[in-house]
């Protein structure tokens, strides 16, 4: 559950950047956090994942798409991201 994780501030608390990085595993410098976001997401404006990716820093990649909404439907992009992190 994202809310119980305490890693992000759903009610205005501080972001726990180091906890997020630690949970993602050791960084190889070439990316171990991949974020996916669609420009037409009806819930989260693009500024938010851009802020998160920048704040997480090294080892974080934000992939932006069009016409994926909130990724409610299966997407090949999700599968690609899983394989990219696993490599």
C-alpha positions as CSV (number, residue, x, y, z in Angstrom):
1,X,0.0,0.0,0.0
2,X,1.6,3.3,-1.1
3,X,0.1,5.3,1.7
4,X,1.3,3.0,4.4
5,X,4.8,2.9,2.9
6,X,5.4,6.4,4.1
7,X,7.7,7.1,1.2
8,X,5.7,10.0,-0.2
9,X,3.7,12.8,1.4
10,X,0.0,12.2,0.5
11,X,-1.0,14.6,3.3
12,X,1.9,17.1,2.9
13,X,4.6,15.3,5.0
14,X,8.2,15.2,3.8
15,X,9.4,12.9,1.0
16,X,11.7,10.2,2.3
17,X,14.1,10.2,-0.7
18,X,16.7,8.0,0.9
19,X,14.2,5.4,2.0
20,X,12.9,5.3,-1.6
21,X,16.4,4.9,-3.0
22,X,17.3,2.2,-0.4
23,X,14.1,0.3,-1.2
24,X,15.0,0.3,-4.9
25,X,18.2,-1.5,-4.2
26,X,21.8,-0.6,-4.9
27,X,22.3,1.9,-7.8
28,X,24.5,0.9,-10.6
29,X,24.6,4.4,-11.9
30,X,22.9,3.4,-15.1
31,X,19.4,3.2,-13.7
32,X,17.6,1.1,-11.2
33,X,14.5,3.2,-10.8
34,X,12.3,3.6,-13.9
35,X,9.2,5.8,-13.6
36,X,6.5,5.7,-16.2
37,X,4.1,8.5,-16.7
38,X,1.7,9.5,-19.4
39,X,1.2,13.2,-20.4
40,X,-2.6,12.6,-20.3
41,X,-2.7,11.1,-16.8
42,X,-6.0,12.4,-15.3
43,X,-4.8,12.2,-11.7
44,X,-1.1,13.2,-11.6
45,X,0.2,16.3,-13.6
46,X,3.5,15.7,-15.3
47,X,5.3,18.2,-13.0
48,X,5.0,15.7,-10.1
49,X,6.9,12.8,-11.6
50,X,9.5,15.2,-13.1
51,X,10.0,16.6,-9.6
52,X,10.3,13.1,-8.1
53,X,12.7,11.8,-10.8
54,X,14.9,14.9,-10.3
55,X,14.8,14.6,-6.5
56,X,15.7,10.9,-6.6
57,X,18.7,11.7,-8.8
58,X,21.3,9.3,-10.1
59,X,19.9,5.9,-11.2
60,X,16.4,7.3,-11.8
61,X,14.8,7.4,-15.3
62,X,11.5,9.0,-16.1
63,X,9.9,7.7,-19.3
64,X,7.1,9.9,-20.6
65,X,4.4,8.7,-22.9
66,X,1.2,9.9,-24.6
67,X,-2.2,8.2,-24.6
68,X,-1.5,5.8,-21.7
69,X,-3.7,7.7,-19.2
70,X,-2.9,6.3,-15.7
71,X,-1.8,3.0,-17.3
72,X,-5.1,1.4,-16.5
73,X,-4.8,-1.0,-19.5
74,X,-2.0,-3.4,-20.1
75,X,1.0,-1.7,-21.7
76,X,4.0,-3.0,-23.4
77,X,5.9,-0.1,-21.9
78,X,5.4,-1.6,-18.4
79,X,6.9,-4.9,-19.6
80,X,9.8,-3.2,-21.1
81,X,10.6,-1.3,-17.9
82,X,10.5,-4.5,-15.9
83,X,13.0,-6.2,-18.3
84,X,15.2,-3.1,-18.3
85,X,15.4,-3.0,-14.5
86,X,16.0,-6.8,-14.4
87,X,19.0,-6.5,-16.8
